[in-house]
């Protein structure tokens, strides 16, 4: 009688991710966080948001299709301020 244990997998079965295209590194997006003008904290809570569809180019050469104003309150000192951003949507851009 044979006392060797039987397995359902052959010895040539490889484990892990199959060979092929290497995975791309995750995309990193960097942006400057709005800061409180009084204490320079980044713990801002958005109270209201206003958007306007205005296309243009910044002095740095970056294009934008909207201007977004956000009224914020600082979580550290309670000061209210306005944070402004310029998002770009290629579908809305017209030259």
MIMAR-868162 format. One record per residue (C-alpha): residue number from 0; residue in three letters; chain; x negated, y, z. Coordinates in nm, 4 decimals, padded with zeros to 6 digits. Each point is the difference from the previous one (the first is absolute). Layout:
N
<seq NUM | type Ala | mol A | c1 X | c2 Y | c3 Z>
...
//
This chain:
95
<seq 0 | type Unk | mol A | c1 00.0000 | c2 00.0000 | c3 00.0000>
<seq 1 | type Unk | mol A | c1 -00.1262 | c2 00.3455 | c3 -00.0925>
<seq 2 | type Unk | mol A | c1 -00.0333 | c2 00.2378 | c3 00.3005>
<seq 3 | type Unk | mol A | c1 -00.0845 | c2 00.3153 | c3 -00.1993>
<seq 4 | type Unk | mol A | c1 00.2548 | c2 00.2781 | c3 00.0556>
<seq 5 | type Unk | mol A | c1 00.1856 | c2 00.1052 | c3 -00.3108>
<seq 6 | type Unk | mol A | c1 00.0500 | c2 00.3684 | c3 -00.0847>
<seq 7 | type Unk | mol A | c1 00.2376 | c2 00.1613 | c3 -00.2415>
<seq 8 | type Unk | mol A | c1 -00.2653 | c2 00.2420 | c3 -00.1339>
<seq 9 | type Unk | mol A | c1 -00.2934 | c2 -00.1070 | c3 -00.2052>
<seq 10 | type Unk | mol A | c1 -00.3470 | c2 00.1021 | c3 00.1073>
<seq 11 | type Unk | mol A | c1 -00.0325 | c2 00.2404 | c3 -00.2951>
<seq 12 | type Unk | mol A | c1 00.2880 | c2 00.2267 | c3 00.1049>
<seq 13 | type Unk | mol A | c1 -00.1324 | c2 00.3503 | c3 00.0685>
<seq 14 | type Unk | mol A | c1 00.1504 | c2 00.2271 | c3 00.2600>
<seq 15 | type Unk | mol A | c1 00.0341 | c2 00.3777 | c3 -00.0070>
<seq 16 | type Unk | mol A | c1 00.0607 | c2 00.2503 | c3 -00.2774>
<seq 17 | type Unk | mol A | c1 -00.0507 | c2 -00.1409 | c3 -00.3510>
<seq 18 | type Unk | mol A | c1 -00.2838 | c2 00.1285 | c3 -00.2140>
<seq 19 | type Unk | mol A | c1 00.0758 | c2 00.2769 | c3 -00.2402>
<seq 20 | type Unk | mol A | c1 00.0174 | c2 00.3761 | c3 00.0048>
<seq 21 | type Unk | mol A | c1 -00.1356 | c2 00.1561 | c3 00.3146>
<seq 22 | type Unk | mol A | c1 00.2460 | c2 00.2048 | c3 00.2003>
<seq 23 | type Unk | mol A | c1 -00.0229 | c2 00.3761 | c3 -00.0400>
<seq 24 | type Unk | mol A | c1 -00.0956 | c2 00.2002 | c3 00.3070>
<seq 25 | type Unk | mol A | c1 00.2935 | c2 00.1858 | c3 00.1576>
<seq 26 | type Unk | mol A | c1 00.0624 | c2 00.3469 | c3 -00.1377>
<seq 27 | type Unk | mol A | c1 -00.0977 | c2 00.2724 | c3 00.2444>
<seq 28 | type Unk | mol A | c1 00.1843 | c2 00.3287 | c3 00.0014>
<seq 29 | type Unk | mol A | c1 -00.1531 | c2 00.2867 | c3 00.1888>
<seq 30 | type Unk | mol A | c1 00.1825 | c2 00.3173 | c3 00.0851>
<seq 31 | type Unk | mol A | c1 -00.0370 | c2 00.2796 | c3 00.2485>
<seq 32 | type Unk | mol A | c1 00.2527 | c2 -00.0206 | c3 00.2810>
<seq 33 | type Unk | mol A | c1 00.1805 | c2 00.3221 | c3 00.0836>
<seq 34 | type Unk | mol A | c1 -00.1190 | c2 00.1444 | c3 00.3301>
<seq 35 | type Unk | mol A | c1 00.1556 | c2 00.2230 | c3 00.2602>
<seq 36 | type Unk | mol A | c1 -00.1307 | c2 00.3569 | c3 -00.0480>
<seq 37 | type Unk | mol A | c1 -00.0051 | c2 00.0506 | c3 00.3774>
<seq 38 | type Unk | mol A | c1 -00.1737 | c2 -00.3127 | c3 00.1390>
<seq 39 | type Unk | mol A | c1 -00.1147 | c2 -00.1837 | c3 -00.3210>
<seq 40 | type Unk | mol A | c1 00.1901 | c2 -00.3167 | c3 00.0978>
<seq 41 | type Unk | mol A | c1 00.1246 | c2 -00.2324 | c3 -00.2763>
<seq 42 | type Unk | mol A | c1 00.2994 | c2 -00.1201 | c3 00.2068>
<seq 43 | type Unk | mol A | c1 00.2584 | c2 00.1954 | c3 -00.1999>
<seq 44 | type Unk | mol A | c1 00.3671 | c2 -00.0988 | c3 -00.0089>
<seq 45 | type Unk | mol A | c1 00.1919 | c2 00.1046 | c3 -00.3132>
<seq 46 | type Unk | mol A | c1 00.3158 | c2 00.1976 | c3 00.0786>
<seq 47 | type Unk | mol A | c1 00.1130 | c2 00.0968 | c3 -00.3534>
<seq 48 | type Unk | mol A | c1 -00.1208 | c2 -00.0461 | c3 -00.3578>
<seq 49 | type Unk | mol A | c1 00.0513 | c2 00.2293 | c3 -00.3014>
<seq 50 | type Unk | mol A | c1 -00.0964 | c2 -00.1051 | c3 -00.3551>
<seq 51 | type Unk | mol A | c1 -00.0248 | c2 00.2129 | c3 -00.3125>
<seq 52 | type Unk | mol A | c1 -00.0743 | c2 -00.1290 | c3 -00.3505>
<seq 53 | type Unk | mol A | c1 -00.2753 | c2 00.2405 | c3 -00.1020>
<seq 54 | type Unk | mol A | c1 -00.2752 | c2 -00.1225 | c3 -00.2341>
<seq 55 | type Unk | mol A | c1 -00.3433 | c2 00.1543 | c3 00.0024>
<seq 56 | type Unk | mol A | c1 -00.3709 | c2 -00.0395 | c3 00.0582>
<seq 57 | type Unk | mol A | c1 -00.1900 | c2 00.0725 | c3 00.3218>
<seq 58 | type Unk | mol A | c1 -00.3257 | c2 00.1961 | c3 00.0057>
<seq 59 | type Unk | mol A | c1 -00.1827 | c2 -00.3322 | c3 00.0448>
<seq 60 | type Unk | mol A | c1 00.1411 | c2 -00.1209 | c3 -00.3347>
<seq 61 | type Unk | mol A | c1 00.2454 | c2 -00.2469 | c3 00.1534>
<seq 62 | type Unk | mol A | c1 00.3432 | c2 00.0014 | c3 -00.1640>
<seq 63 | type Unk | mol A | c1 00.3288 | c2 -00.0121 | c3 00.1893>
<seq 64 | type Unk | mol A | c1 00.3675 | c2 -00.0319 | c3 -00.0915>
<seq 65 | type Unk | mol A | c1 00.1582 | c2 00.0886 | c3 00.3345>
<seq 66 | type Unk | mol A | c1 -00.0632 | c2 00.2160 | c3 00.3011>
<seq 67 | type Unk | mol A | c1 00.1096 | c2 -00.1513 | c3 00.3315>
<seq 68 | type Unk | mol A | c1 00.0319 | c2 00.2062 | c3 00.3181>
<seq 69 | type Unk | mol A | c1 00.0419 | c2 -00.1849 | c3 00.3291>
<seq 70 | type Unk | mol A | c1 00.0939 | c2 00.1793 | c3 00.3214>
<seq 71 | type Unk | mol A | c1 -00.1876 | c2 -00.1836 | c3 00.2740>
<seq 72 | type Unk | mol A | c1 -00.0268 | c2 00.0074 | c3 00.3774>
<seq 73 | type Unk | mol A | c1 -00.3253 | c2 -00.0923 | c3 00.1727>
<seq 74 | type Unk | mol A | c1 00.0276 | c2 -00.2954 | c3 00.2379>
<seq 75 | type Unk | mol A | c1 -00.2867 | c2 00.1343 | c3 00.2098>
<seq 76 | type Unk | mol A | c1 00.0781 | c2 00.3703 | c3 00.0578>
<seq 77 | type Unk | mol A | c1 00.3546 | c2 00.0423 | c3 -00.1430>
<seq 78 | type Unk | mol A | c1 -00.0990 | c2 00.2665 | c3 -00.2586>
<seq 79 | type Unk | mol A | c1 00.2094 | c2 00.0083 | c3 -00.3199>
<seq 80 | type Unk | mol A | c1 -00.1674 | c2 00.0381 | c3 -00.3389>
<seq 81 | type Unk | mol A | c1 00.0519 | c2 -00.0517 | c3 -00.3732>
<seq 82 | type Unk | mol A | c1 -00.2022 | c2 -00.2658 | c3 -00.1852>
<seq 83 | type Unk | mol A | c1 -00.0166 | c2 00.0366 | c3 -00.3789>
<seq 84 | type Unk | mol A | c1 -00.0933 | c2 -00.2732 | c3 -00.2480>
<seq 85 | type Unk | mol A | c1 -00.0214 | c2 -00.0268 | c3 -00.3788>
<seq 86 | type Unk | mol A | c1 00.0973 | c2 -00.3510 | c3 -00.1225>
<seq 87 | type Unk | mol A | c1 -00.0553 | c2 -00.1018 | c3 -00.3622>
<seq 88 | type Unk | mol A | c1 00.2383 | c2 -00.2252 | c3 -00.1949>
<seq 89 | type Unk | mol A | c1 -00.1272 | c2 -00.0826 | c3 -00.3530>
<seq 90 | type Unk | mol A | c1 00.3558 | c2 -00.0686 | c3 -00.1231>
<seq 91 | type Unk | mol A | c1 00.0994 | c2 00.3623 | c3 00.0738>
<seq 92 | type Unk | mol A | c1 -00.3120 | c2 00.1681 | c3 -00.1412>
<seq 93 | type Unk | mol A | c1 00.0558 | c2 00.2163 | c3 -00.3106>
<seq 94 | type Unk | mol A | c1 -00.2787 | c2 00.1911 | c3 -00.1709>
//
